[in-house]
């Protein structure tokens, strides 16, 4: 065999590669790009007077939720939710699906072997060339065809298409884990928020009931004052109307309590039932949250890590789509036995058959489907870039908003406490003056109404402080660390 003939396959392969490479469509106008990863050095603008904690180490977000939420009742609710919440269990199945996709892609990269057997019957016409030959050799008119053996094929991954597909599936598997981690963060924060909302409702009910007792006592006094001709029926009616108004507010709060309890029950995956809690938790000291550096968000926030993994996978998808334009080289082989009579099926070597072939194919016509997939993969990569940038921006904004809210709520809470103390003194003074006929009933009524509103506003502000702390903990990426992540990996291995 001449050297020119031996080099012909190499020459043909080179020409096919050059032709295919030259026909890859241009992406001009929608060029891929890398994401912008620069973020500010601090969550608080330099012109702000806020007390920034951005230089502190991010210890809070490294804490598991059991160490952050100091409440046995709340911890029990969270533990139940991590086990029974339907959304989390749905996400777990998504992880398992992603893991099986990795196995499927790896299977496509490896050689394929099959074992098979077959049997058939054939009759050919005597006036055909095969029929004349069979008759000359005195073969049966009805000729059998029996076979069994092994067949194999292997696509040689010249351009890394199959390897990149495996890496892309593996990255999406890791992204599915981060997606569940992010949902864990959301579930933990939502249960904590609902818990403190429920505790706040208990406090509001307590204040309202105590105020009703005061109003009912005042109503009895006003009735006695009327009998003594010191006030008119108008005063009695005004006090009675105030009692009825606050009594109706009790039912509104009771309905809110039921809905909040049921929201917690839904999150923990159980039917409506009372939720155990302690009302005094609302007035306990707020946990201290250290923000760390903004760059810590890139590691602490599961949604950012998920977006980053999706971005890396989308880049590989573009390479996989691009490799479809190049020639594909595959090897096919088979070995087994074949005979027209089953008695001679395993006769060696007379019935032994085998083959070995190499195939090289490249797309030539009707390339629009490949071009469309290539452009779509590139567009999805750009989407992944934009999604990553948006996720980082949203995370930074969440933390900045919650920092400002915590500071402003603290200032407002201190002023409201002073307001409640002043109104409480005013209420006592108005009662004394009324009994000594130095103040009319309207002063007593309005002062008591203002005190109730101030007390309920104070409880509402305290609740918002707790919710802001929980939201900051979530915004910093806390809440997903712990045994839950280990359980996920155990389920998918």
Backbone torsions as a table, in degrees:
resi	resn	phi	psi	omega
1	UNK	NA	131.9	-177.1
2	UNK	-74.0	157.9	178.2
3	UNK	-63.6	-35.0	179.6
4	UNK	-62.8	-39.8	-179.5
5	UNK	-69.7	-37.7	179.4
6	UNK	-66.3	-34.3	-177.9
7	UNK	-84.0	-3.5	-178.0
8	UNK	-61.1	-46.3	179.4
9	UNK	-59.7	-38.5	179.2
10	UNK	-65.0	-41.5	179.8
11	UNK	-64.4	-44.1	179.4
12	UNK	-62.6	-43.8	-179.7
13	UNK	-62.0	-42.0	179.4
14	UNK	-63.9	-42.8	179.2
15	UNK	-64.0	-38.8	179.2
16	UNK	-64.9	-40.2	179.6
17	UNK	-64.6	-45.1	-179.3
18	UNK	-64.2	-40.4	179.7
19	UNK	-65.8	-45.6	-178.6
20	UNK	-65.7	-42.1	-179.9
21	UNK	-64.6	-34.8	-179.7
22	UNK	-74.5	-13.6	-177.8
23	UNK	-100.7	7.6	177.1
24	UNK	-69.6	127.0	-175.3
25	UNK	-67.0	151.4	178.3
26	UNK	-78.5	146.2	177.8
27	UNK	-104.8	21.2	-178.7
28	UNK	-60.4	132.5	-177.3
29	UNK	99.4	-17.5	177.4
30	UNK	-145.2	51.4	-173.9
31	UNK	-70.4	140.9	175.8
32	UNK	-67.4	154.4	179.4
33	UNK	-149.0	165.4	177.5
34	UNK	-89.8	151.9	-179.9
35	UNK	-74.1	155.8	173.9
36	UNK	-85.5	118.5	-175.7
37	UNK	-107.4	4.1	179.0
38	UNK	-77.8	129.1	176.6
39	UNK	-130.9	158.0	-179.7
40	UNK	-57.9	157.8	-179.3
41	UNK	-79.7	-14.6	-177.4
42	UNK	-142.0	149.4	176.2
43	UNK	-75.4	-20.1	-176.9
44	UNK	-107.2	125.7	178.6
45	UNK	-56.6	151.9	-178.3
46	UNK	-63.3	-27.4	-178.6
47	UNK	-83.2	-7.0	-177.3
48	UNK	-79.6	150.2	176.7
49	UNK	-92.0	4.8	-177.3
50	UNK	-66.9	152.3	179.9
51	UNK	-84.8	96.1	-173.7
52	UNK	-75.5	140.2	173.8
53	UNK	-117.7	23.5	-172.6
54	UNK	-67.1	-23.6	-177.3
55	UNK	-83.9	-3.9	-177.7
56	UNK	-79.3	151.0	176.1
57	UNK	-65.0	146.8	-175.5
58	UNK	-83.7	70.7	-178.0
59	UNK	-80.8	-33.0	-174.9
60	UNK	-64.6	-44.5	-177.1
61	UNK	-72.0	-16.6	175.2
62	UNK	-82.3	-12.8	-179.4
63	UNK	-76.7	141.4	172.7
64	UNK	-75.4	159.3	-173.3
65	UNK	-63.5	-26.6	179.4
66	UNK	-62.8	-31.8	179.8
67	UNK	-84.6	-21.4	-176.4
68	UNK	-86.8	-43.5	-178.3
69	UNK	-94.4	106.9	-176.1
70	UNK	-89.6	69.3	179.6
71	UNK	-154.0	117.2	-178.1
72	UNK	-62.8	-37.8	-179.4
73	UNK	-66.2	-43.5	179.7
74	UNK	-67.3	-39.9	178.7
75	UNK	-61.9	-39.0	179.1
76	UNK	-64.9	-38.9	178.0
77	UNK	-64.3	-43.6	-179.0
78	UNK	-65.0	-43.1	179.1
79	UNK	-60.3	-42.0	178.1
80	UNK	-64.2	-40.7	-179.5
81	UNK	-64.6	-41.5	-179.1
82	UNK	-65.4	-20.0	179.0
83	UNK	-94.6	-36.7	-168.9
84	UNK	-116.9	-7.5	-178.4
85	UNK	-61.9	127.3	-174.7
86	UNK	-64.9	-39.5	-178.9
87	UNK	-63.7	-39.9	178.0
88	UNK	-65.1	-39.4	179.1
89	UNK	-70.1	-31.4	173.0
90	UNK	-64.3	-42.9	177.8
91	UNK	-62.7	-35.1	177.3
92	UNK	-61.8	-40.2	177.0
93	UNK	-66.3	-34.2	175.5
94	UNK	-62.7	-37.1	177.5
95	UNK	-65.0	-43.5	179.0
96	UNK	-62.7	-40.3	177.4
97	UNK	-62.3	-43.0	179.3
98	UNK	-64.1	-36.7	179.3
99	UNK	-66.7	-40.9	178.3
100	UNK	-67.3	-29.6	176.3
101	UNK	-64.5	-37.3	176.1
102	UNK	-62.1	-45.3	179.3
103	UNK	-62.0	-39.0	179.4
104	UNK	-65.2	-41.8	179.2
105	UNK	-66.0	-38.2	177.8
106	UNK	-66.3	-35.4	177.0
107	UNK	-63.6	-34.4	178.7
108	UNK	-69.7	-25.4	-178.9
109	UNK	-78.4	-27.7	-176.9
110	UNK	-85.8	158.8	175.9
111	UNK	-61.5	150.4	-180.0
112	UNK	-109.7	131.0	177.0
113	UNK	-127.3	138.7	-179.4
114	UNK	-134.2	147.8	174.2
115	UNK	-115.5	137.8	-176.4
116	UNK	-150.3	162.8	176.8
117	UNK	-145.4	153.0	-178.4
118	UNK	-154.0	157.8	177.9
119	UNK	-144.8	142.0	-178.6
120	UNK	-155.8	172.3	-179.2
121	UNK	-138.0	134.1	-176.1
122	UNK	-136.8	139.1	171.9
123	UNK	-126.4	124.4	179.7
124	UNK	-107.6	153.5	179.5
125	UNK	-67.8	143.0	-179.3
126	UNK	-69.5	-20.7	-179.4
127	UNK	-91.0	14.2	174.9
128	UNK	-102.0	162.1	-178.9
129	UNK	-61.5	-39.5	179.4
130	UNK	-68.7	-38.2	178.6
131	UNK	-63.8	-40.4	177.7
132	UNK	-62.7	-42.8	179.8
133	UNK	-66.0	-41.2	179.0
134	UNK	-64.3	-38.2	-180.0
135	UNK	-68.6	-37.1	178.6
136	UNK	-65.3	-32.5	178.8
137	UNK	-92.4	6.7	177.0
138	UNK	58.3	42.7	176.1
139	UNK	-83.4	154.6	-179.5
140	UNK	-60.5	151.0	178.5
141	UNK	-64.8	-41.3	174.5
142	UNK	-96.2	105.1	-171.8
143	UNK	-96.3	126.9	179.0
144	UNK	-80.0	163.9	177.2
145	UNK	-145.4	101.4	-177.5
146	UNK	-116.3	137.4	-176.8
147	UNK	-154.0	149.2	167.3
148	UNK	-158.5	153.8	-178.9
149	UNK	165.9	-166.7	-178.1
150	UNK	-112.1	142.9	174.2
151	UNK	-130.3	143.1	-179.4
152	UNK	-142.7	154.0	176.2
153	UNK	-148.4	152.2	-178.2
154	UNK	-151.9	119.9	173.9
155	UNK	-87.2	115.6	-178.9
156	UNK	-75.6	122.3	-173.2
157	UNK	-82.5	76.5	-176.2
158	UNK	-67.9	-42.9	-171.7
159	UNK	-97.9	6.7	179.5
160	UNK	76.0	15.5	-177.5
161	UNK	-62.8	-47.7	-177.7
162	UNK	-71.3	-38.4	178.3
163	UNK	-64.3	-41.5	177.9
164	UNK	-65.7	-35.1	177.6
165	UNK	-65.1	-38.0	177.2
166	UNK	-65.9	-44.6	179.9
167	UNK	-63.3	-39.7	178.7
168	UNK	-62.9	-44.5	178.7
169	UNK	-64.7	-36.9	179.3
170	UNK	-66.0	-40.4	177.9
171	UNK	-65.3	-38.2	178.3
172	UNK	-70.7	-28.9	173.1
173	UNK	-63.8	-46.1	177.1
174	UNK	-64.0	-36.3	177.6
175	UNK	-65.0	-34.8	178.3
176	UNK	-66.5	-33.1	175.2
177	UNK	-66.0	-42.9	178.2
178	UNK	-65.6	-33.2	177.1
179	UNK	-62.7	-41.8	178.0
180	UNK	-68.7	-38.7	177.0
181	UNK	-59.2	-40.4	178.9
182	UNK	-66.0	-37.7	177.4
183	UNK	-67.8	-36.0	174.9
184	UNK	-59.0	-45.0	177.5
185	UNK	-57.3	-45.3	-179.1
186	UNK	-66.4	-41.4	-179.3
187	UNK	-66.1	-45.0	179.2
188	UNK	-59.5	-45.8	-179.2
189	UNK	-66.9	-39.4	-178.4
190	UNK	-66.6	-40.0	177.4
191	UNK	-66.0	-41.7	178.7
192	UNK	-63.3	-42.6	178.4
193	UNK	-61.1	-47.7	-178.8
194	UNK	-64.6	-35.6	179.1
195	UNK	-62.6	-46.9	-178.9
196	UNK	-72.7	-29.0	172.3
197	UNK	-64.3	-41.1	178.9
198	UNK	-66.0	-42.1	177.8
199	UNK	-63.1	-38.6	179.0
200	UNK	-65.6	-38.9	177.4
201	UNK	-62.4	-39.9	176.7
202	UNK	-59.6	-41.8	178.9
203	UNK	-67.4	-39.3	177.7
204	UNK	-63.6	-41.8	177.8
205	UNK	-62.3	-40.3	179.6
206	UNK	-63.9	-44.9	179.2
207	UNK	-64.1	-42.8	-178.1
208	UNK	-65.9	-40.5	179.2
209	UNK	-66.1	-41.0	177.3
210	UNK	-65.2	-37.6	177.9
211	UNK	-66.7	-36.4	177.4
212	UNK	-63.6	-38.9	177.2
213	UNK	-61.6	-41.0	178.6
214	UNK	-64.6	-44.0	-179.4
215	UNK	-65.9	-40.0	178.7
216	UNK	-65.0	-37.8	175.2
217	UNK	-64.5	-42.2	178.1
218	UNK	-64.5	-35.6	178.4
219	UNK	-63.1	-42.0	177.9
220	UNK	-63.6	-39.0	178.7
221	UNK	-65.4	-41.7	179.7
222	UNK	-63.4	-38.2	178.2
223	UNK	-62.8	-39.8	177.0
224	UNK	-66.6	-38.0	178.0
225	UNK	-63.9	-36.3	178.5
226	UNK	-65.5	-42.4	178.4
227	UNK	-61.4	-29.7	177.9
228	UNK	-87.0	6.3	177.8
229	UNK	64.3	28.3	179.0
230	UNK	-94.0	-24.5	175.4
231	UNK	-133.5	168.6	-179.2
232	UNK	-99.9	177.3	177.3
233	UNK	-63.6	-25.0	179.1
234	UNK	-59.7	-42.8	179.8
235	UNK	-63.2	-41.5	179.4
236	UNK	-61.7	-45.6	-178.8
237	UNK	-64.5	-38.6	179.7
238	UNK	-64.6	-44.2	178.5
239	UNK	-66.4	-39.8	179.3
240	UNK	-65.8	-38.2	177.1
241	UNK	-63.9	-37.6	178.9
242	UNK	-66.6	-39.1	177.2
243	UNK	-62.7	-44.6	179.9
244	UNK	-65.0	-39.5	179.8
245	UNK	-62.2	-45.3	-179.2
246	UNK	-72.3	-29.2	175.1
247	UNK	-65.0	-39.0	177.8
248	UNK	-67.3	-31.0	178.2
249	UNK	-66.1	-27.1	177.5
250	UNK	-59.3	-41.5	-177.9
251	UNK	-69.0	-34.2	175.5
252	UNK	-62.5	-44.1	178.8
253	UNK	-67.3	-37.6	178.0
254	UNK	-62.2	-39.3	177.5
255	UNK	-66.5	-41.2	176.2
256	UNK	-61.2	-39.0	179.4
257	UNK	-63.1	-44.2	180.0
258	UNK	-62.7	-44.2	-179.0
259	UNK	-66.1	-39.0	179.3
260	UNK	-67.8	-41.3	176.4
261	UNK	-60.8	-42.5	-179.0
262	UNK	-69.8	-31.3	174.8
263	UNK	-64.4	-41.3	176.8
264	UNK	-64.2	-44.4	179.2
265	UNK	-60.3	-39.0	177.6
266	UNK	-64.1	-41.8	-179.1
267	UNK	-65.7	-33.8	179.9
268	UNK	-90.0	3.8	173.8
269	UNK	74.4	40.1	178.4
270	UNK	-138.8	164.3	-179.5
271	UNK	-77.7	161.4	-176.1
272	UNK	-52.5	132.5	177.5
273	UNK	-164.3	162.1	179.7
274	UNK	-61.5	144.5	178.7
275	UNK	-105.0	125.0	179.4
276	UNK	-74.8	130.5	177.8
277	UNK	-158.2	171.2	178.3
278	UNK	-121.8	119.3	-176.4
279	UNK	-64.5	-28.5	-177.0
280	UNK	-72.8	-9.2	178.2
281	UNK	-61.7	-24.7	-176.5
282	UNK	-65.6	-32.6	-174.9
283	UNK	-97.1	5.4	176.4
284	UNK	-75.5	166.1	-177.5
285	UNK	-64.7	139.3	178.1
286	UNK	-72.3	141.8	176.2
287	UNK	-67.8	146.5	-179.9
288	UNK	-86.4	130.3	-178.8
289	UNK	-111.7	120.9	174.4
290	UNK	-98.3	127.6	-171.8
291	UNK	-80.0	-30.0	-172.9
292	UNK	71.6	-167.2	179.9
293	UNK	-85.6	150.7	176.2
294	UNK	-56.1	-31.6	179.5
295	UNK	-65.7	-20.5	177.9
296	UNK	-65.0	-23.8	179.4
297	UNK	-59.2	-32.6	-177.1
298	UNK	-62.8	-25.4	178.8
299	UNK	-102.8	-28.6	-174.2
300	UNK	-87.4	-29.2	-176.7
301	UNK	-86.9	116.3	179.2
302	UNK	-62.7	-32.5	-179.1
303	UNK	-68.2	-32.5	176.4
304	UNK	-69.1	-43.2	179.3
305	UNK	-65.3	-36.5	175.9
306	UNK	-63.0	-45.4	179.1
307	UNK	-62.6	-36.8	179.4
308	UNK	-67.6	-41.6	177.9
309	UNK	-66.7	-40.1	176.9
310	UNK	-63.0	-36.5	178.0
311	UNK	-64.5	-45.5	178.7
312	UNK	-63.1	-39.0	178.9
313	UNK	-66.4	-38.4	-179.5
314	UNK	-65.9	-32.9	176.4
315	UNK	-63.7	-42.6	178.7
316	UNK	-66.6	-34.2	178.0
317	UNK	-61.8	-36.1	177.0
318	UNK	-63.9	-42.2	178.8
319	UNK	-65.1	-37.4	177.8
320	UNK	-64.8	-44.8	179.3
321	UNK	-65.0	-36.4	179.6
322	UNK	-67.5	-35.9	-178.3
323	UNK	-67.5	-16.7	178.2
324	UNK	-65.7	-19.8	179.0
325	UNK	-77.3	-18.7	-175.5
326	UNK	-90.2	160.2	178.9
327	UNK	-63.8	146.1	177.4
328	UNK	-109.2	131.6	-179.2
329	UNK	-110.5	128.0	179.9
330	UNK	-135.7	151.6	176.6
331	UNK	-115.6	139.5	178.3
332	UNK	-130.1	137.8	-178.6
333	UNK	-146.0	159.1	177.6
334	UNK	-159.8	148.6	177.3
335	UNK	-148.5	139.4	-179.5
336	UNK	175.9	-158.8	-178.6
337	UNK	-126.0	146.2	178.6
338	UNK	-149.5	133.8	-179.5
339	UNK	-156.1	158.0	178.5
340	UNK	-86.3	-12.6	177.7
341	UNK	-126.8	130.5	-175.3
342	UNK	-64.9	-21.1	178.8
343	UNK	-67.5	-27.2	-177.7
344	UNK	-102.5	13.0	-171.4
345	UNK	-62.4	-41.2	-175.8
346	UNK	-101.1	18.2	177.4
347	UNK	-68.7	124.6	-177.9
348	UNK	-115.9	130.9	6.2
349	UNK	-98.8	6.5	-172.7
350	UNK	-60.9	-36.2	-177.9
351	UNK	-100.2	3.2	-179.3
352	UNK	-77.3	132.1	177.7
353	UNK	-130.4	149.2	175.8
354	UNK	-158.0	160.6	178.0
355	UNK	-152.7	154.8	176.1
356	UNK	-147.8	125.8	-176.7
357	UNK	-145.8	150.4	174.7
358	UNK	-119.0	136.9	-178.8
359	UNK	-123.6	140.5	176.4
360	UNK	-132.7	119.8	-178.4
361	UNK	-131.3	147.7	176.2
362	UNK	-140.8	144.5	179.9
363	UNK	-66.1	136.2	-179.2
364	UNK	-123.7	-58.1	178.2
365	UNK	-106.7	163.6	178.0
366	UNK	53.3	52.0	179.4
367	UNK	-88.8	5.3	-175.0
368	UNK	-64.6	-35.5	179.6
369	UNK	-64.1	-40.6	179.2
370	UNK	-68.2	-41.9	178.1
371	UNK	-63.2	-40.3	-179.9
372	UNK	-64.0	-42.1	179.3
373	UNK	-66.4	-36.3	178.1
374	UNK	-64.7	-45.2	178.7
375	UNK	-67.1	-37.5	178.6
376	UNK	-65.7	-41.7	178.4
377	UNK	-62.6	-38.7	178.0
378	UNK	-66.5	-41.3	178.8
379	UNK	-64.3	-37.9	177.6
380	UNK	-67.0	-32.2	176.4
381	UNK	-66.4	-41.2	177.4
382	UNK	-65.8	-38.7	174.9
383	UNK	-58.9	-41.7	179.4
384	UNK	-64.1	-36.5	176.6
385	UNK	-62.8	-49.0	-179.1
386	UNK	-64.8	-38.2	178.9
387	UNK	-65.0	-39.5	177.7
388	UNK	-63.2	-46.6	-180.0
389	UNK	-63.1	-40.4	179.3
390	UNK	-65.6	-40.1	-179.3
391	UNK	-64.7	-42.4	178.3
392	UNK	-64.8	-43.5	179.5
393	UNK	-62.3	-42.6	179.5
394	UNK	-64.6	-39.4	179.4
395	UNK	-64.1	-45.5	179.2
396	UNK	-62.7	-43.0	-179.8
397	UNK	-64.4	-39.8	179.0
398	UNK	-58.7	-46.3	-178.4
399	UNK	-65.8	-44.7	-179.6
400	UNK	-60.6	-42.2	179.3
401	UNK	-63.3	-44.2	-177.0
402	UNK	-70.5	-33.9	175.9
403	UNK	-62.1	-46.2	179.2
404	UNK	-64.5	-39.1	-178.9
405	UNK	-65.9	-42.7	179.4
406	UNK	-59.9	-43.6	-179.3
407	UNK	-66.0	-45.7	-178.0
408	UNK	-69.5	-36.7	177.3
409	UNK	-65.8	-36.0	178.3
410	UNK	-63.7	-43.2	178.4
411	UNK	-65.0	-44.7	179.9
412	UNK	-64.9	-36.7	179.9
413	UNK	-64.1	-41.9	179.3
414	UNK	-62.3	-40.5	179.0
415	UNK	-69.2	-38.2	179.2
416	UNK	-66.9	-34.0	176.1
417	UNK	-62.5	-41.8	176.9
418	UNK	-63.8	-38.2	178.5
419	UNK	-63.4	-44.5	179.6
420	UNK	-62.6	-42.7	179.3
421	UNK	-62.8	-41.6	-180.0
422	UNK	-66.9	-41.6	179.8
423	UNK	-69.1	-33.4	177.3
424	UNK	-63.4	-41.1	176.9
425	UNK	-66.1	-40.0	180.0
426	UNK	-64.2	-37.8	-179.8
427	UNK	-64.2	-42.6	179.1
428	UNK	-65.5	-40.3	179.8
429	UNK	-65.3	-41.2	-178.5
430	UNK	-64.3	-35.9	178.7
431	UNK	-65.4	-43.8	180.0
432	UNK	-64.0	-43.6	-179.7
433	UNK	-66.0	-37.3	179.3
434	UNK	-64.7	-43.1	-179.4
435	UNK	-65.9	-26.2	177.7
436	UNK	-96.5	12.2	177.8
437	UNK	62.4	27.8	178.0
438	UNK	-104.1	-0.7	175.4
439	UNK	-145.9	148.4	-179.4
440	UNK	-89.4	173.9	-174.4
441	UNK	-65.7	-29.3	-178.7
442	UNK	-64.6	-37.0	178.0
443	UNK	-64.2	-41.8	177.7
444	UNK	-64.5	-44.3	-177.0
445	UNK	-65.0	-47.5	-178.6
446	UNK	-66.7	-38.5	179.5
447	UNK	-65.4	-42.1	178.8
448	UNK	-66.2	-38.8	178.0
449	UNK	-64.6	-43.7	178.6
450	UNK	-62.9	-39.1	179.7
451	UNK	-64.7	-42.9	179.1
452	UNK	-62.5	-46.4	179.4
453	UNK	-61.0	-40.9	-179.6
454	UNK	-66.5	-40.8	179.0
455	UNK	-64.4	-41.2	180.0
456	UNK	-70.7	-36.0	175.3
457	UNK	-64.8	-36.7	178.9
458	UNK	-64.5	-43.2	177.6
459	UNK	-64.0	-41.4	178.5
460	UNK	-61.3	-41.6	178.6
461	UNK	-66.5	-39.5	178.0
462	UNK	-63.4	-40.4	177.1
463	UNK	-61.5	-43.6	179.6
464	UNK	-63.4	-32.0	176.0
465	UNK	-64.0	-44.8	178.1
466	UNK	-63.8	-42.7	179.8
467	UNK	-64.8	-36.9	178.5
468	UNK	-65.7	-38.6	177.9
469	UNK	-65.5	-43.8	178.1
470	UNK	-62.3	-43.1	-179.8
471	UNK	-66.3	-35.4	176.7
472	UNK	-66.9	-41.5	177.0
473	UNK	-59.0	-42.1	177.8
474	UNK	-68.4	-43.1	-178.0
475	UNK	-62.9	-31.5	178.7
476	UNK	-79.6	-5.6	177.6
477	UNK	94.3	18.9	179.6
478	UNK	-88.5	159.8	172.9
479	UNK	111.5	-18.3	-175.3
480	UNK	-97.7	-16.3	-178.9
481	UNK	-74.0	149.6	179.4
482	UNK	137.4	-160.9	-176.5
483	UNK	-70.6	-16.9	-177.9
484	UNK	-61.8	-42.8	-179.0
485	UNK	-64.7	-38.7	177.8
486	UNK	-64.5	-38.2	179.0
487	UNK	-64.2	-37.1	178.7
488	UNK	-62.6	-46.8	179.9
489	UNK	-63.6	-35.8	179.0
490	UNK	-65.8	-34.8	-179.8
491	UNK	-71.3	-26.2	-172.7
492	UNK	-101.4	-5.8	-179.9
493	UNK	-84.4	NA	NA
